Amino acid sequence: MEMTNLNFEDFQKVDIRMGTIIEVNDFPKARIPAFQLKIDFGSIGIKQSSAQLTSLYSKDELLNKQVLAVINFKPKQIANFQSECLVLGVQNGKDVVLLRADQEVKNGTQVS
């Protein structure tokens, strides 16, 4: 994949926030195994996301875990589910490893 250079103003358009997963459900209609997540972003509210995390994380491990997510993408319809944010992770082979802060921070805190 070819890398595209962005200027700082482009980066500032991406709204990345910290949130806490408050609900995790199986997503049997997803083409690639995934969970349906509800994430609390504090004063911004609760958003839902489809996340392909089933190979490394159980539902119990994800519940109450803080994650980083892009919250200003247009919602995306995935099967019968509306994904409202993109949980951030790193591809490690076939697995996705979550990006997280090493200390707990307030839900809704913006990456700067």
Sine and cosine of phi, psi and omega as CSV:
sin_phi,cos_phi,sin_psi,cos_psi,sin_omega,cos_omega
0.00,0.00,0.74,-0.67,0.00,-1.00
-0.98,0.18,0.71,-0.71,-0.01,-1.00
-0.99,0.12,0.69,-0.72,0.06,-1.00
-0.96,-0.29,0.77,-0.63,0.04,-1.00
-0.99,0.17,0.72,-0.69,0.06,-1.00
-0.93,-0.37,0.45,-0.89,0.17,-0.99
-1.00,-0.06,0.18,-0.98,-0.08,-1.00
-0.88,0.48,-0.57,0.82,0.02,-1.00
-0.89,0.46,-0.59,0.81,0.07,-1.00
-0.89,0.45,-0.71,0.70,-0.01,-1.00
-0.87,0.49,-0.63,0.78,-0.03,-1.00
-0.90,0.44,-0.32,0.95,0.03,-1.00
-0.97,0.25,-0.35,0.94,-0.01,-1.00
-1.00,0.07,0.89,-0.46,-0.05,-1.00
-0.99,-0.13,0.99,-0.16,-0.01,-1.00
-0.97,-0.24,0.82,-0.58,-0.07,-1.00
-0.76,-0.65,0.38,-0.92,0.09,-1.00
-1.00,0.00,0.68,-0.73,0.05,-1.00
-0.56,-0.83,0.27,-0.96,0.02,-1.00
-0.92,-0.40,0.77,-0.64,0.04,-1.00
-0.94,0.33,0.85,-0.52,-0.04,-1.00
-0.94,-0.35,-0.18,0.98,0.04,-1.00
-0.43,-0.90,0.66,-0.75,0.02,-1.00
-0.73,-0.68,0.80,-0.60,0.01,-1.00
-0.76,-0.65,0.48,-0.88,0.13,-0.99
-0.90,0.44,0.44,-0.90,0.01,-1.00
-0.77,-0.64,0.97,0.26,-0.10,-1.00
-0.90,0.43,-0.37,0.93,-0.02,-1.00
-1.00,0.08,-0.10,1.00,0.03,-1.00
-0.94,0.34,0.66,-0.75,0.03,-1.00
-0.91,0.40,-0.65,0.76,0.07,-1.00
-0.96,-0.29,0.72,-0.69,-0.05,-1.00
-0.76,0.65,0.75,-0.66,-0.06,-1.00
-0.43,-0.90,0.24,-0.97,0.14,-0.99
-0.93,-0.36,0.44,-0.90,0.20,-0.98
-0.99,-0.13,0.83,-0.56,-0.05,-1.00
-0.91,-0.42,0.57,-0.82,0.26,-0.97
-0.92,-0.40,0.78,-0.62,-0.12,-0.99
-0.82,-0.57,0.77,-0.64,0.01,-1.00
-1.00,0.00,0.90,-0.45,0.03,-1.00
-0.96,-0.28,0.55,0.84,0.06,-1.00
0.89,0.45,-0.78,-0.62,-0.08,-1.00
-0.91,0.41,-0.29,0.96,0.03,-1.00
-0.97,0.24,-0.46,0.89,0.03,-1.00
0.93,-0.37,-0.17,-0.99,-0.03,-1.00
-0.97,-0.22,0.75,-0.66,0.04,-1.00
-0.83,-0.56,0.40,-0.92,0.03,-1.00
-0.91,-0.41,0.44,-0.90,-0.05,-1.00
-0.52,-0.85,0.55,-0.84,0.19,-0.98
-0.99,-0.11,0.78,-0.62,-0.07,-1.00
-0.70,-0.71,0.77,-0.63,-0.02,-1.00
-1.00,0.08,0.95,0.31,-0.10,-1.00
-0.89,-0.45,0.17,0.99,-0.17,-0.98
-0.93,0.36,-0.37,0.93,-0.06,-1.00
-0.98,0.21,-0.45,0.89,-0.04,-1.00
-0.93,-0.36,-0.35,0.94,-0.13,-0.99
-0.80,-0.61,0.64,-0.77,0.14,-0.99
-1.00,-0.04,0.23,-0.97,0.05,-1.00
-0.86,0.50,-0.67,0.75,0.00,-1.00
-0.90,0.44,-0.61,0.79,0.01,-1.00
-0.92,0.38,-0.54,0.84,-0.04,-1.00
-0.99,0.17,-0.52,0.85,-0.05,-1.00
-0.87,0.50,0.77,-0.64,-0.01,-1.00
0.95,0.33,0.23,0.97,0.04,-1.00
-1.00,0.03,0.68,-0.73,0.08,-1.00
-0.99,0.14,0.65,-0.76,-0.01,-1.00
-0.68,-0.74,0.33,-0.94,0.13,-0.99
-0.99,-0.16,0.63,-0.78,-0.01,-1.00
-0.52,-0.85,0.54,-0.84,0.16,-0.99
-0.99,0.12,0.85,-0.53,-0.11,-0.99
-0.96,-0.29,-0.01,1.00,-0.05,-1.00
-0.91,-0.42,0.44,0.90,0.22,-0.98
-0.98,0.19,0.42,-0.91,0.15,-0.99
-0.91,0.41,0.62,-0.78,0.05,-1.00
-0.83,0.56,0.55,-0.83,-0.03,-1.00
-0.83,-0.56,0.78,-0.62,0.04,-1.00
-0.99,0.15,0.85,-0.52,0.05,-1.00
-0.83,-0.55,0.95,-0.31,-0.11,-0.99
0.81,0.58,-0.85,-0.53,-0.03,-1.00
-0.99,-0.15,0.40,0.92,-0.14,-0.99
-0.77,-0.63,0.67,-0.75,0.04,-1.00
-0.99,-0.17,0.93,-0.36,0.03,-1.00
-1.00,0.01,0.83,-0.56,-0.12,-0.99
-0.96,-0.26,-0.16,0.99,0.01,-1.00
-0.47,-0.88,0.26,-0.97,-0.02,-1.00
-0.90,-0.43,0.94,-0.35,0.07,-1.00
-0.94,0.33,0.72,-0.70,-0.09,-1.00
-1.00,-0.04,0.67,-0.74,0.03,-1.00
-0.43,-0.90,0.13,-0.99,0.01,-1.00
-0.91,-0.42,0.75,-0.66,0.06,-1.00
-0.95,0.31,0.82,-0.58,0.02,-1.00
-0.79,-0.62,1.00,0.01,-0.16,-0.99
0.93,0.36,-0.82,-0.57,0.03,-1.00
-1.00,-0.01,-0.13,0.99,-0.08,-1.00
-0.99,-0.10,0.39,-0.92,0.11,-0.99
-0.90,-0.43,0.83,-0.55,0.03,-1.00
-0.98,-0.21,0.81,-0.59,-0.03,-1.00
-0.90,0.43,0.60,-0.80,0.19,-0.98
-1.00,-0.01,0.76,-0.65,-0.05,-1.00
-0.59,-0.81,0.32,-0.95,0.14,-0.99
-0.99,0.15,0.48,-0.88,0.01,-1.00
-1.00,0.09,-0.03,1.00,0.12,-0.99
-0.68,-0.73,0.49,-0.87,0.03,-1.00
-0.93,0.36,0.68,-0.74,0.06,-1.00
-0.76,-0.65,0.25,-0.97,-0.02,-1.00
-0.89,0.45,0.71,-0.70,0.07,-1.00
-0.85,0.52,0.68,-0.73,-0.01,-1.00
1.00,-0.07,-0.12,0.99,0.02,-1.00
-0.88,0.48,0.73,-0.69,-0.05,-1.00
-1.00,0.01,0.64,-0.77,0.10,-0.99
-0.93,0.36,0.74,-0.68,0.00,-1.00
-0.72,-0.69,0.00,0.00,0.00,0.00
